């Protein structure tokens, strides 16, 4: 599994997002320039210029025509993917930590950080996907409140009926989109939840935490299905759309990083079998903690983004599929 090494960011990576077809990869980092790449070759196609702070998150429309980004400059921005042109800008009162476009592209969530007296909330906006993109609504139609610390991730259920969010307070919460009320919440992690991803069918979701655990949850009853204990804080998780596998990654916080950590595999992406509960193998390469992970939409590869500023794009070889079939 020889990776493609993508170097275009000057600061640590914060998020990776493939478009639904899997031919484009969008990346954000603590620099100010979201970037788009060809997923097959690793060629950089362009950047989106305008943010004045770290860019924490992004999401792309189902037809790959529009990109939404959220930044520490307290704005979320809508971009035309092909030209890099900024179409619209939303403003919040603190950093935008999570963005997500609902299935159908008619709703969007923005989650802000808890800062300077600002509570961390989910702001629900109506989108107009059919026009030129410039005539959006500046004010949210609903605001979800309940987390006691910064929301780190939020994801849409495939019917857009509800959202699930995760926070530095260690909880996951389910929000009813129509009523704006919290349907359910649960706490399993002892420290901040750093990432949250759905399974392909949305029946399960996976959380990763700074406490070194990954937990697989039942979406509907919000109960733990299985947990995995790793030897390092986790920053990123994802679930394969093709195999019963998860990938998790992280590493020590910057203040604790040593040269031995890389040798000890602390910065590797670990592949876990969801049924048998064991680690299958790990993939090394980053020179610091892994900050974000994503399988390709077809499940035949994955990308990782690191504190080292690199994106590593892997395409699985036949040995990967053989390993799984032999179990």
C-alpha positions as CSV (number, residue, x, y, z in Angstrom):
1,X,0.0,0.0,0.0
2,X,2.2,2.8,-1.3
3,X,0.6,6.1,-0.4
4,X,0.3,9.3,-2.4
5,X,1.8,12.1,-0.4
6,X,-0.1,15.4,-0.7
7,X,1.7,18.5,0.4
8,X,-0.1,21.8,0.0
9,X,-0.9,23.0,3.6
10,X,1.5,24.9,5.7
11,X,-0.1,24.0,9.1
12,X,-1.7,20.9,10.7
13,X,-4.7,19.3,8.9
14,X,-8.1,19.6,10.5
15,X,-10.5,17.7,8.1
16,X,-10.7,15.6,5.0
17,X,-13.8,15.2,2.9
18,X,-14.3,13.2,-0.3
19,X,-17.1,14.1,-2.6
20,X,-19.8,11.4,-3.1
21,X,-18.2,10.1,-6.3
22,X,-14.8,9.9,-4.6
23,X,-12.9,11.6,-7.4
24,X,-12.3,14.8,-5.4
25,X,-10.7,15.2,-2.0
26,X,-11.3,18.4,0.0
27,X,-8.9,19.3,2.9
28,X,-8.8,22.0,5.6
29,X,-6.0,23.0,7.9
30,X,-4.9,25.5,10.5
31,X,-3.8,27.6,7.6
32,X,-6.4,29.7,5.8
33,X,-6.7,27.9,2.5
34,X,-9.1,24.9,2.0
35,X,-7.7,22.8,-0.9
36,X,-9.2,20.4,-3.5
37,X,-7.2,17.5,-5.0
38,X,-7.7,14.8,-7.6
39,X,-8.2,11.7,-5.4
40,X,-6.8,9.3,-8.1
41,X,-3.4,11.1,-8.6
42,X,-3.0,13.5,-5.7
43,X,-2.8,16.5,-8.0
44,X,-3.7,19.7,-6.4
45,X,-6.5,21.4,-8.3
46,X,-6.8,24.6,-6.4
47,X,-7.4,26.5,-3.2
48,X,-10.3,28.6,-1.8
49,X,-8.9,32.0,-0.7
50,X,-10.6,34.3,1.8
51,X,-10.6,33.0,5.3
52,X,-8.4,34.9,7.8
53,X,-8.1,32.1,10.5
54,X,-7.7,28.4,10.8
55,X,-10.3,26.4,8.8
56,X,-11.8,23.7,11.0
57,X,-14.3,21.9,8.8
58,X,-15.8,21.5,5.4
59,X,-18.6,19.7,3.6
60,X,-19.5,19.4,-0.1
61,X,-22.8,19.3,-1.9
62,X,-23.9,16.0,-3.3
63,X,-23.4,17.2,-6.9
64,X,-19.9,18.6,-6.1
65,X,-20.8,22.1,-7.2
66,X,-20.6,23.9,-3.8
67,X,-18.3,23.7,-0.8
68,X,-19.0,25.0,2.7
69,X,-16.1,25.7,5.1
70,X,-16.1,26.8,8.7
71,X,-13.2,28.8,10.3
72,X,-11.7,30.4,13.4
73,X,-12.4,33.8,11.8
74,X,-16.0,33.2,13.0
75,X,-17.4,32.7,9.5
76,X,-18.7,29.9,7.3
77,X,-18.4,30.4,3.6
78,X,-20.0,28.9,0.5
79,X,-17.8,28.4,-2.5
80,X,-18.2,27.5,-6.1
81,X,-16.1,24.3,-6.3
82,X,-15.0,24.7,-9.9
83,X,-13.9,28.4,-9.9
84,X,-13.0,28.9,-6.2
85,X,-15.3,31.9,-6.1
86,X,-16.8,32.8,-2.7
87,X,-20.6,32.9,-3.0
88,X,-21.9,33.7,0.5
89,X,-20.7,34.2,4.0
90,X,-22.4,33.4,7.4
91,X,-21.1,35.0,10.6
92,X,-21.3,33.5,14.1
93,X,-19.9,34.9,17.4
94,X,-17.1,32.4,17.8
95,X,-15.1,29.9,15.7
96,X,-17.1,27.6,13.4
97,X,-16.0,24.1,14.4
98,X,-18.3,21.9,12.5
99,X,-20.3,22.3,9.2
100,X,-22.6,19.8,7.5
101,X,-24.9,19.9,4.5
102,X,-28.0,17.8,4.9
103,X,-29.1,15.2,2.3
104,X,-30.9,17.1,-0.4
105,X,-28.8,20.2,0.3
106,X,-31.7,22.3,1.6
107,X,-30.5,22.5,5.2
108,X,-27.1,23.1,6.8
109,X,-25.7,23.0,10.3
110,X,-22.9,25.2,11.7
111,X,-21.6,24.5,15.2
112,X,-19.6,27.2,17.1
113,X,-17.0,26.8,19.8
114,X,-17.6,27.7,23.5
115,X,-15.6,30.9,23.9
116,X,-15.8,34.3,25.7
117,X,-19.2,33.7,27.2
118,X,-20.6,32.1,23.9
119,X,-22.3,28.7,24.4
120,X,-21.5,26.0,21.9
121,X,-24.6,25.5,19.8
122,X,-25.8,24.0,16.6
123,X,-27.2,26.6,14.2
124,X,-29.6,25.3,11.5
125,X,-29.7,27.3,8.3
126,X,-31.9,26.9,5.2
127,X,-30.0,26.5,1.9
128,X,-31.1,27.5,-1.6
129,X,-29.1,25.0,-3.7
130,X,-30.8,25.7,-7.0
131,X,-29.8,29.4,-7.7
132,X,-26.4,30.9,-8.2
133,X,-25.7,30.5,-4.4
134,X,-25.5,34.2,-3.5
135,X,-29.0,34.6,-2.2
136,X,-28.8,32.6,1.1
137,X,-30.4,33.4,4.5
138,X,-28.1,35.0,7.0
139,X,-30.1,34.0,10.1
140,X,-30.6,30.5,11.4
141,X,-34.0,28.9,11.5
142,X,-33.2,27.1,14.7
143,X,-30.5,26.8,17.3
144,X,-29.9,23.6,19.4
145,X,-28.4,24.2,22.8
146,X,-27.4,21.6,25.4
147,X,-23.7,20.8,25.2
148,X,-21.6,22.2,28.1
149,X,-18.3,22.4,26.1
150,X,-17.3,22.9,22.5
151,X,-19.1,20.8,19.9
152,X,-16.4,19.0,17.9
153,X,-18.5,17.2,15.3
154,X,-22.1,16.8,14.1
155,X,-23.5,14.6,11.5
156,X,-26.8,14.4,9.6
157,X,-29.0,11.2,9.5
158,X,-29.7,10.1,5.9
159,X,-33.3,11.3,6.0
160,X,-32.3,14.7,7.6
161,X,-34.8,13.9,10.3
162,X,-32.2,14.4,13.1
163,X,-28.6,15.3,13.8
164,X,-26.1,13.6,16.2
165,X,-23.5,15.8,17.8
166,X,-20.4,15.2,19.9
167,X,-18.5,17.5,22.2
168,X,-15.6,18.1,24.4
169,X,-18.0,17.5,27.3
170,X,-17.8,13.7,26.4
171,X,-21.4,13.4,25.4
172,X,-23.3,12.5,22.2
173,X,-26.7,14.1,21.7
174,X,-29.5,13.4,19.2
175,X,-31.4,16.5,18.0
176,X,-34.9,16.5,16.3
177,X,-34.6,18.8,13.3
178,X,-38.3,19.6,13.1
179,X,-38.8,20.6,16.8
180,X,-35.2,21.7,17.7
181,X,-35.4,19.6,20.8
182,X,-32.9,17.0,22.1
183,X,-34.3,13.5,21.6
184,X,-31.6,11.7,23.6
185,X,-28.1,11.9,24.9
186,X,-25.4,9.5,26.3
187,X,-22.0,9.6,27.9
188,X,-19.4,6.9,27.7
189,X,-16.1,8.7,27.2
190,X,-14.1,10.1,30.1
191,X,-12.5,12.9,28.0
192,X,-13.4,15.0,25.0
193,X,-14.9,13.3,21.9
194,X,-12.8,14.3,19.0
195,X,-14.6,12.7,16.0
196,X,-17.9,11.2,15.0
197,X,-18.8,9.2,11.9
198,X,-21.9,7.3,10.6
199,X,-21.8,3.8,9.1
200,X,-22.9,3.7,5.4
201,X,-26.5,2.7,6.3
202,X,-26.6,5.2,9.3
203,X,-27.6,2.4,11.6
204,X,-24.5,2.8,13.7
205,X,-22.0,5.6,14.5
206,X,-18.5,5.6,15.8
207,X,-16.9,8.1,18.3
208,X,-13.2,8.6,19.1
209,X,-12.0,10.3,22.2
210,X,-8.9,11.8,23.9
211,X,-9.4,9.1,26.5
212,X,-8.0,6.6,24.0
213,X,-11.3,4.8,23.3
214,X,-13.5,4.4,20.2
215,X,-17.1,3.4,20.8
216,X,-19.6,2.0,18.3
217,X,-23.1,3.1,19.0
218,X,-26.6,2.1,17.9
219,X,-28.0,5.2,16.2
220,X,-31.6,4.6,17.2
221,X,-31.4,3.7,20.9
222,X,-28.0,5.5,21.6
223,X,-26.6,2.4,23.3
224,X,-23.0,1.3,23.1
225,X,-22.6,-1.7,20.8
226,X,-18.8,-2.2,21.2
227,X,-15.8,-0.4,22.5
228,X,-12.1,-0.4,21.6
229,X,-9.3,0.6,23.8
230,X,-6.2,2.1,22.1
231,X,-2.8,3.1,23.6
232,X,-3.1,6.7,22.6
233,X,-5.5,9.6,22.5
234,X,-7.7,9.5,19.4
235,X,-8.3,12.5,17.2
236,X,-10.0,10.8,14.2
237,X,-12.2,7.8,13.3
238,X,-14.1,6.4,10.3
239,X,-16.2,3.4,9.4
240,X,-15.6,1.5,6.1
241,X,-18.5,1.6,3.7
242,X,-17.4,-1.8,2.3
243,X,-15.9,-4.0,5.1
244,X,-16.8,-4.5,8.8
245,X,-13.8,-2.3,9.7
246,X,-13.0,1.0,11.4
247,X,-9.9,3.1,11.2
248,X,-8.7,5.2,14.1
249,X,-5.8,7.5,14.7
250,X,-4.3,10.1,16.9
251,X,-1.3,10.4,19.1
252,X,0.0,12.4,22.1
253,X,-0.8,16.0,22.5
254,X,1.9,18.4,21.2
255,X,3.3,19.0,24.6
256,X,3.9,15.3,25.2
257,X,5.2,14.3,21.7
258,X,8.6,12.7,21.7
259,X,10.8,11.2,19.0
260,X,10.1,7.7,20.4
261,X,6.4,8.2,19.9
262,X,6.6,7.7,16.1
263,X,8.8,4.6,16.5
264,X,6.3,3.1,19.0
265,X,3.5,3.4,16.4
266,X,1.6,6.2,18.2
267,X,1.1,8.1,15.0
268,X,-0.2,5.1,13.0
269,X,-3.7,4.6,11.6
270,X,-5.1,1.5,13.2
271,X,-7.6,-0.8,11.5
272,X,-10.1,-2.5,13.7
273,X,-12.5,-5.4,13.0
274,X,-15.9,-4.4,14.2
275,X,-17.2,-8.0,14.8
276,X,-14.1,-9.6,16.3
277,X,-13.0,-6.5,18.2
278,X,-9.4,-6.8,17.3
279,X,-6.8,-4.7,15.6
280,X,-6.1,-6.0,12.1
281,X,-3.0,-3.9,11.2
282,X,-1.7,-0.4,11.3
283,X,-0.3,2.0,8.7
284,X,2.5,4.3,9.7
285,X,3.9,7.3,7.9
286,X,3.0,10.6,9.7
287,X,5.6,12.4,11.7
288,X,3.1,13.6,14.3
289,X,-0.4,12.9,15.5
290,X,-3.1,12.0,13.0
291,X,-5.8,14.6,13.1
292,X,-8.3,13.4,10.5
293,X,-9.2,10.2,8.6
294,X,-11.6,9.2,5.9
295,X,-12.3,6.1,3.9
296,X,-13.0,6.6,0.2
297,X,-16.7,6.4,-0.7
298,X,-16.1,3.0,-2.3
299,X,-14.1,1.7,0.6
300,X,-11.1,0.8,-1.5
301,X,-8.8,3.3,0.1
302,X,-8.4,5.9,2.8
303,X,-6.8,9.3,3.5
304,X,-5.2,10.6,6.6
305,X,-4.3,14.1,7.6
306,X,-1.6,14.9,10.2
307,X,-0.2,17.5,12.5
308,X,2.8,17.3,10.2
309,X,0.8,19.1,7.4
310,X,0.7,16.2,5.1
311,X,-2.2,14.2,3.6
312,X,-1.4,10.6,2.9
313,X,-3.8,9.0,0.3
314,X,-3.8,5.2,0.3
315,X,-5.4,2.8,-2.2
316,X,-5.8,-0.7,-0.8
317,X,-4.1,-3.6,-2.5
318,X,-5.5,-7.2,-2.8
319,X,-3.8,-8.2,0.4
320,X,-6.2,-6.0,2.4
321,X,-9.3,-7.7,1.0
322,X,-7.7,-11.2,1.3
323,X,-6.9,-10.5,5.0
324,X,-10.5,-9.7,5.6
325,X,-11.9,-12.7,3.8
326,X,-9.6,-15.1,5.7
327,X,-11.0,-14.0,9.1
